[in-house]
Amino acid sequence: MRTVRLAPNDGPAPAPNRTPESRPRKVARAGWSCLAVAGLVWLSSCGPVEQAGSAVETVAPRDRLEVCFDLAPGYQLEYEFNCGATVKFDVHYHRGDEVIYRVAEQLVTGKQGRLIPNTPADYCLMWNNSGASPVTINYAYSVTRTPP
């Protein structure tokens, strides 16, 4: 599984691969490798953009891709993606050992959505390729402050 962890910031959207606090950063979980998000192309119309990006990733058979955002109330995450084949997709966060699903797992080839966090957490978009062939996932996101 590859995990990418992102955090909103108070300045313009950061360049990929930076590691200071509140910047995109590579994170490994349980020894799995990670990829950084590249590109800044998709912007939201809901407020000042804190962070935006897009990427194209290939997920191996029986593997997963997880993209996580350090979010709190006052921010929102908009996302969209399309895939070359059907994948299992969900949006979740962790509370200790418990996984809380904000968007239940579903079989899809694409989706658009908006997440408004109700508690501070690392919210994760996850794609699970349970098929026998690699799947290409093209995704974009933006993090904005919610209107007052």
GULUMPA-480751 format. One record per residue: x, y, z negated of N, C-alpha, C, CB in turn; residue in three letters. Coordinates in steps of 0.05 Angstrom, whole numbers, plus 32768, in hexadecimal, padded with zeros to 4 digits. Glycine has a CB too. Layout:
<pts>
XYZXYZXYZXYZALA...
</pts>
This chain:
<pts>
80117FE980008000800080008012801980007FED80007FE8MET800A802D800F80188046800F8006805A8001801E8050802CARG8012806A7FEF8004807E7FE0801180997FE6800380787FC2THR800080AD7FEC800980C87FEF7FFA80D87FDA800480D3800CVAL800980E87FCA7FFC80F77FB4800081157FBA800780F07F98ARG7FEA81247FBA7FEB81417FC17FDF81517FAB7FDD81467FDBLEU7FE8816A7FA77FDD817B7F927FD781977F9E7FF0817D7F7AALA7FC181A47F967FBC81BF7F9F7FD081D27F937F9F81C87F98PRO7FD381E97FA07FE681FD7F957FD982187F99800181FB7FA4ASN7FE6822C7F8E7FDB82477F8F7FE582577FA77FE182567F76ASP7FF8824C7FB58003825A7FCD7FF9824E7FE6802182597FCCGLY800682557FFD7FFE824980168003822B8016800C8257802DPRO7FF7821D80297FFB8201802B801981FB802D7FEC81F58043ALA802481E8801D804081E2801E804881D28036804881D48004PRO806281D3803C806D81C28051806E81A58047808981CC805AALA806B81918059806C817680508087816F8043806781638068PRO8087815A8033809F814E802780AC815F801180B38149803CASN80A08175800880AB81847FF180A581757FD880A081A17FF0ARG80B681787FC480B281697FAB80AE817A7F9280C981587FA6THR80AF81957F9280AA81A47F7A808D819F7F7180AE81C27F7EPRO808781A57F57806C81A17F4D805881B07F5E806A81AC7F30GLU804081A57F60802A81B07F6F803081B17F8D802381CB7F65SER8040819F7F968046819C7FB38041817F7FBA806381A67FBAARG803D81797FD4803B815D7FDC8054814E7FD38037815B7FFBPRO805081377FC9806781277FC08062810A7FC5806B812C7FA2ARG807880FC7FCA807780DF7FCE807480D17FB3808F80D57FDELYS806380BD7FB3805F80AE7F9A805E80917FA1804580B77F8BVAL806C80807F92806A80637F96805A80577F7F808680577F98ALA804980457F85803A80367F71804180197F74801B803A7F74ARG8049800D7F5E804E7FF07F5C80617FE77F7280347FE17F5EALA80757FF87F7980897FF07F8C80827FF37FA980917FD47F87GLY806A7FFC7FB0806280007FCC806E801A7FD6804480007FCFTRP8073801B7FF0807F80337FFC806A80488002808F802C8015SER80738061800680618077800A8069808680238060808A7FF2CYS80568095802E805C80A78045805280C3803E804E809D805ELEU806080D78048805880F28043804480FB8058807181058044ALA8033810E8051801F81198064802E812D8075800781258055VAL8028812D808F8034814080A1801F815080B08047813280B5ALA8025816980B48013817A80C48000818B80B48003816980D7GLY7FF981A280BF7FE681B480B27FD481BF80C77FF581CC80A3LEU7FBE81AF80CE7FAE81B780E57F9181BA80DF7FB281A380FAVAL7F8681AE80CA7F6A81AE80C67F6381C180AF7F5F819280C0TRP7F5381D580B37F4E81E9809E7F3081E980987F57820580A7LEU7F2A81F0807F7F0E81F080767F02820C80797F0C81E78059SER7EE8820E807C7EDB8228807E7ECD822E80637EC682288094SER7ED2821F804E7EC4822280357ED2823580217EC082088028CYS7EE9823F80277EF7825080157F158251801C7EF482477FF8GLY7F248260800C7F41826180127F4E824580117F4F82747FFEPRO7F5D823F80257F69822480277F82822480147F71821D8044VAL7F82821280027F98820E7FF07FAD81FB7FFC7F8F82037FD4GLU7FA281E7800B7FB481D380177FA481C5802D7FBF81BF8002GLN7FB181C080437FA481B280597FB981A180677F9681C6806CALA7FB0818C80747FC2817C80837FB4816680927FD6816F8070GLY7FC3815880A27FB9814280B17FD0812E80B67FAC814B80CCSER7FC9811680BD7FDD810280C27FD180EB80D27FE980F780A8ALA7FE280DC80DF7FDA80C480EC7FEB80AE80E07FDE80C5810CVAL7FDE809A80D47FEC808480C67FE3806A80D27FE6808580A8GLU7FF5805680D37FEE803B80DB7FEE802A80C28001803080F1THR7FD8801C80BD7FD6800B80A67FD87FEE80AF7FBB80108096VAL7FEB7FDF80A47FEF7FC380AC7FD77FB280A480097FB9809FALA7FD57F9B80B07FC07F8880A77FC17F8280897FC17F6E80B8PRO7FAB7F81807C7FA87F7B80607FB97F8E804E7FB17F5E805AARG7FBA7FA880577FC97FBC80487FB67FD480447FE37FC58057ASP7FBE7FE780347FAE7FFF802E7FBE801880307FA27FFC8012ARG7FB0802E80357FBB804980347FAB805980207FBC80578050LEU7FB88066800D7FAA80767FF97FB780927FFA7FAD80697FDDGLU7FA680A77FFC7FAF80C37FFC7FA180D07FE47FA880D28017VAL7FB180DA7FD17FA680E47FB87FAA81027FB57FB280D57FA0CYS7F98810F7FA77F98812C7FA37F9481317F857F83813A7FB4PHE7FA581427F7A7FA3814A7F5E7F8E81617F5E7FBE81537F51ASP7F75815B7F567F60816F7F587F5281737F3D7F4B81667F6DLEU7F46818A7F3A7F3781917F227F1E81A07F2B7F4881A27F0EALA7F0A81A37F197EF481B47F207EFD81CF7F287EE081B67F07PRO7EF081DB7F3C7EF981F47F477F0581F07F627F0C82027F35GLY7F0B81D77F6A7F1681D17F847F0381BE7F927F3281C47F82TYR7F0681BC7FAC7EF781A77FBB7F09819C7FD17EDD81B37FC8GLN7F0581847FD87F1481767FEC7F01816F80037F22815C7FE1LEU7F088178801B7EFA816F80337F0C815D80437EF081888044GLU7F018148804E7F118134805D7F01812A80747F19811D804ATYR7F10812180887F048113809F7F19810080AA7EFA812780B4GLU7F0F80EA80B67F2280D780C27F1480C780D77F2E80C580ACPHE7F2480BA80E87F1A80A680FA7F2F809180FD7F1280B28116ASN7F26807981037F38806181037F358053811E7F32804E80ECCYS7F49804381247F488033813C7F39801981387F64802C8144GLY7F30801381207F217FFB81197F13800080FE7F337FE18118ALA7F017FEF80F77EF37FF180DD7F057FED80C67EDB7FDE80DCTHR7F037FFE80B27F127FFC80997EFF7FFF80817F2A80118097VAL7F077FF6806A7EF87FFC80517F03801680477EFB7FE5803CLYS7EF1802980417EF8804380387EEA804A801E7EF28059804DPHE7EF98058800C7EEC80627FF37EFB807A7FEA7EEC804C7FDDASP7EEE80897FD77EFA809F7FC97EF780997FAC7EED80BB7FD1VAL7F0D809A7F9D7F0D80927F817F2180A27F717F1280747F7EHIS7F1F809F7F567F3480A87F447F3680947F2D7F2D80C57F39TYR7F4B80977F1E7F5080847F087F4D80917EED7F6D80787F0AHIS7F4080847EDB7F3F808C7EBF7F4A80747EAF7F2180947EB6ARG7F6480777EA87F7180607E9B7F7280497EAF7F6280577E81GLY7F6980317EA87F68801A7EBA7F4F80197ECA7F6C80017EAAASP7F3C802B7EC57F22802B7ED37F24803B7EED7F0C80367EC0GLU7F1880307F027F16803E7F1B7EFA80497F1E7F1E802C7F34VAL7EF780637F227EDD80707F257EDA80777F437EDA80897F12ILE7EC6806D7F507EC180727F6C7EAF808A7F707EB580597F7ATYR7EB8809E7F7E7EA780B57F867E9A80AF7FA07EB880CF7F87ARG7EA680A07FB27E9A80967FCA7E9F80787FCA7EA680A47FE5VAL7E8A80697FC87E8C804C7FC77E9980417FE07E71803E7FC2ALA7EA7802A7FDD7EB4801D7FF47E9F8017800A7EC280037FEBGLU7EA6801D80227E95801880397EA6801280517E838030803FGLN7E9A800280647EA77FFB807D7EA1801180917E9E7FDF8087LEU7EB6801E809B7EB2803480AE7EC9803580C27EB1804F809EVAL7EC5804480D87EDA804B80EA7EE0806980EA7ED280428107THR7ED1807880DA7ED6809480D77EC280A080C37ED480A280F2GLY7EC980B880B97EB780C480A57EC080E180A17EB780B4808BLYS7EAD80F280997EB3810D808F7EA7810F80747EA8812380A2GLN7EB4811E80627EA8812180477EB4813880387EAC81088038GLY7EA6813E80227EAF815380107EAD81497FF47E9E816E8013ARG7EC3814C7FE47EC381447FC87EC7815C7FB77EDB812F7FC3LEU7EB481607FA47EB781757F907EBB81677F757E9D81887F90ILE7ED481697F6B7EDA815A7F527ECA81647F3A7EF8815C7F4CPRO7EC281517F297EB481587F107EC681567EF87E9C81467F0DASN7EDE814B7EFC7EF181497EE67F0D814A7EF37EED812E7ED6THR7F2181547EE47F3D81547EEF7F4781377EF27F5081647EDDPRO7F5281317F0A7F5D81167F0F7F6B81167F297F4681017F0FALA7F7981007F2F7F8480FA7F497F6F80EC7F597F9F80E97F47ASP7F6280FA7F6C7F4D80EE7F7C7F5A80E37F957F3781047F84TYR7F5380CA7F9C7F6180BC7FB27F4E80B47FC87F6F80A47FA7CYS7F5680B97FE17F4980AE7FF87F5780947FFE7F4A80C28011LEU7F49807D80017F56806480067F4A8055801D7F5580527FEDMET7F5C804C802F7F54803C80467F60802080427F5D80498061TRP7F50800B80457F597FF080427F557FE1805C7F4A7FE2802AASN7F6B7FD880687F697FC980817F697FAB807A7F817FD08094ASN7F517F9F807A7F4F7F8380747F517F72808E7F357F7D8065SER7F557F7F80A47F577F7080BE7F717F6380C37F507F8380D4GLY7F737F5680DA7F8C7F4880E27F9F7F5880F37F847F2E80F0ALA7F967F7180FB7FA77F82810C7FAB7F9D80FE7F9A7F868127SER7FC17FAA81057FC67FC580FA7FAF7FD881037FE17FD08103PRO7FA97FEC80F27F95800080F87FA1801C80F67F7D7FFE80E4VAL7F9C802D81097FA6804881097F90805A80FD7FAD80528126THR7F98806A80E97F85807C80DC7F8F809980E07F83807680BDILE7F7D80A980EB7F8380C580F17F7280D580DD7F7D80CD810FASN7F7F80E280CA7F6F80F180B57F78810D80B27F7180E2809BTYR7F66811E80A77F6B813A80A27F5D814180887F62814D80B9ALA7F688155807A7F5C815E80617F62817B805C7F68814D8049TYR7F518187804B7F5781A280417F4E81A380247F4A81B88052SER7F5D81B180137F5681B67FF87F5181D47FF57F6C81AD7FE4VAL7F3981DC7FEB7F3281F87FE87F2781FC7FCC7F1E82017FFDTHR7F2882157FC47F1A821C7FAB7EFD821D7FB17F2582387F9FARG7EED82147F9E7ED082157FA17EC782327F9D7EC182017F8ETHR7EB2823A7FAB7EA882567FA77E9E82597F8A7E91825C7FBBPRO7EA182717F7F7E9882757F637E7A82727F607EA082917F59PRO
</pts>
